[in-house]
Amino acid sequence: MQFTEEHQALRKTVRDFVEKEINPNCDEWEREGRYPIHEIFRKLGDLSLLGIQKPEDYGGMGLDYSYNLVAAEEFGIAAAGGVPLSIGVQTDMCTPALARFGSTEQKEEFLRPAITGEKVGCIGVSEVGAGSDVAGLKTNAKSDGDDYIINGHKMWITNAPSADFICLLANTSDDKPHKNKSLIIVPMDTPGISVAPHLDKLGMRSSETAQVFFDDVRVPKRNRIGAEGTGFMMQMLQFQEERLWGAANVIKALEGCVDKTIDYCRERETFGQPLINNQAIHFRMAELQTEIEALRALTYQACELHVAQKDVTQLASMAKLKAGRLGREVTDACLQYWGGNGYMWDNPVSRAYRDVRLVSVGGGADEIMLGIICKLMGTLPGKQKGDS
Ligand SMILES: Cc1cc2nc3c(=O)[nH]c(=O)nc-3n(C[C@H](O)[C@H](O)[C@H](O)COP(=O)(O)OP(=O)(O)OC[C@H]3O[C@@H](n4cnc5c(N)ncnc54)[C@H](O)[C@@H]3O)c2cc1C
C-alpha cells in the first residue's frame, strides 16, 4: 500500500477525534452499556468521516476503499471496541449496498443523512435460527400492491435501539434460498416494529445490540434496493467490506494491547527485576508484534485488490479469519502478563480480550470463513474450484 499525504491527514483526523471525543468517555459508556450515538455521529458527519468512500453527490468524500481502511485501522485506537463497531456498522455494514445499488430517491432519503450523521443505520441479517446460515432466514416481506408487509424478527442487531433505519434482508418470494431474498430499507419508526431491551454482552459493551421484531410492517416497494431476489448476492458483496473493516479495525487494537503490556512489564517487578527482562516475555511480545504485522500485510493486500475492483472474497475471508484468531491469541497472551490485574474488569487488556472475541463470531464465524476459503481452493467435498 502506498499511502499519500491525504491518507496520513485522514489518519490524523480520526486519531484526533478518537482521542478527544471517544477515549475520555469510554469508561462511562462501557458502564452504561450505551453511548450518545446521535451526538457522536453528527460530529463524525461534520468531519465527513461517515462518508469517506461514499459518492460526493450525496455528501461523501468520494475516496477509494484504501481511505476507509485507514480510518477503520485508526478507529482501532479507541479505548473500547463498542464505539468503533457501531461506526463500522454505519459506514461498512448497512450502507455499502445502498450506495452501490440504491436508487436516487433511496440515497437522498437514507444515504445522505447517514453520511451527515443525522440518521443512524443498522443491518438486519441474523435471526435466532439463522446466523451462519444466512440463506435459511425466515423473515418475510410479502407483496401487497405497491408495498411489502414484513413479518419476522432479527437477532443481535447492533445500533438497533437508536437506529433510524434498518437495511433488512428478507425473503420476498418462495424461490430458492439464494434467489428469494431482497434488501429493503425500513425506517425504524414504521408501525409494527418493536425493539427489545439491549442485550447484555460479554464485550463491545458501549454499543447497543438488540432483537428487532416485525409485525405486519408495511413498507413501500420503492424501499427495496435493486431488483427483487438479488438481496443475497448484494449482502454477500456487502459482507466483503464488513470483513475488511473488521480485520483493519483489529490491527491497532491489538498493537495497543502489546504496547500497554510492554509498558506494564517494564514497571512491574518480580524476583527483583522487571517482568520484561524475562526472555519468555520479551520474545513473546516480539512474536505477537510480528503476527500483527502479518495481519496488516494481508489486510492491506486484500484492500489493494478491492480498490482495483478484483474479487477479494478469498483474501477478505482470510483477513477476517486471521484477525479473529490473532485477536484471541494476542489478548489472551497479554492478559496473562498482567497477572491478577489483567483479570480485573476495567483493565484495558481484559476489555480488549472481551471485545475482540466478537471477531471470530460476528459477520461470519471463523468456520464460515474457512468454508469460503476451502470452496475457493476447491477442497470442499462435492465442490470443484470455480463452482458458485
Ligand atoms: C455483539 C454482536 C453483534 C452483532 N451484530 C449483528 C448485526 O448488527 N447484524 C446482524 O445481522 N447480525 C449481527 N450479529 C450476529 C452475528 O453475525 C452472528 O452471531 C454470527 O453470524 C454467527 O451466527 P450464530 O450466532 O447464529 O451462530 P450459529 O450459526 O448458531 O453457529 C454457532 C457456531 O457454530 C460454528 N459453525 C457454524 N456453522 C458451521 C459450519 N458449517 N461448520 C463448522 N462450524 C460451524 C461456528 O463456530 C459458530 O460460531 C452480531 C452478533 C454479536 C454477538
The ligand as a Gaussian input file, in Angstrom:
#p B3LYP/6-31G(d) Opt

LIG

0 1
 C      -22.152000      -8.443000      19.537000
 C      -22.777000      -8.944000      18.279000
 C      -23.176000      -8.044000      17.326000
 C      -23.812000      -8.491000      16.156000
 N      -24.297000      -7.567000      15.259000
 C      -25.040000      -8.000000      14.206000
 C      -25.697000      -7.062000      13.351000
 O      -25.578000      -5.831000      13.516000
 N      -26.468000      -7.543000      12.343000
 C      -26.618000      -8.873000      12.112000
 O      -27.330000      -9.250000      11.186000
 N      -26.012000      -9.801000      12.912000
 C      -25.243000      -9.385000      13.957000
 N      -24.645000     -10.308000      14.789000
 C      -24.853000     -11.728000      14.541000
 C      -23.615000     -12.487000      14.062000
 O      -23.296000     -12.136000      12.746000
 C      -23.906000     -13.985000      14.239000
 O      -23.907000     -14.232000      15.642000
 C      -22.893000     -14.848000      13.547000
 O      -23.057000     -14.775000      12.151000
 C      -22.987000     -16.319000      13.968000
 O      -24.310000     -16.789000      13.870000
 P      -24.984000     -17.585000      15.110000
 O      -24.733000     -16.787000      16.326000
 O      -26.369000     -17.894000      14.757000
 O      -24.148000     -18.895000      15.234000
 P      -24.532000     -20.324000      14.625000
 O      -24.843000     -20.192000      13.195000
 O      -25.515000     -20.973000      15.507000
 O      -23.129000     -21.076000      14.779000
 C      -22.587000     -21.334000      16.072000
 C      -21.136000     -21.688000      15.899000
 O      -21.044000     -22.912000      15.197000
 C      -19.941000     -22.914000      14.357000
 N      -20.399000     -23.210000      12.993000
 C      -21.487000     -22.688000      12.361000
 N      -21.615000     -23.222000      11.141000
 C      -20.602000     -24.108000      10.987000
 C      -20.192000     -24.997000       9.950000
 N      -20.829000     -25.034000       8.782000
 N      -19.106000     -25.775000      10.147000
 C      -18.429000     -25.723000      11.320000
 N      -18.767000     -24.906000      12.340000
 C      -19.834000     -24.115000      12.178000
 C      -19.262000     -21.551000      14.480000
 O      -18.186000     -21.656000      15.379000
 C      -20.337000     -20.696000      15.086000
 O      -19.795000     -19.661000      15.894000
 C      -23.981000      -9.877000      15.939000
 C      -23.540000     -10.783000      16.892000
 C      -22.955000     -10.341000      18.052000
 C      -22.535000     -11.354000      19.077000

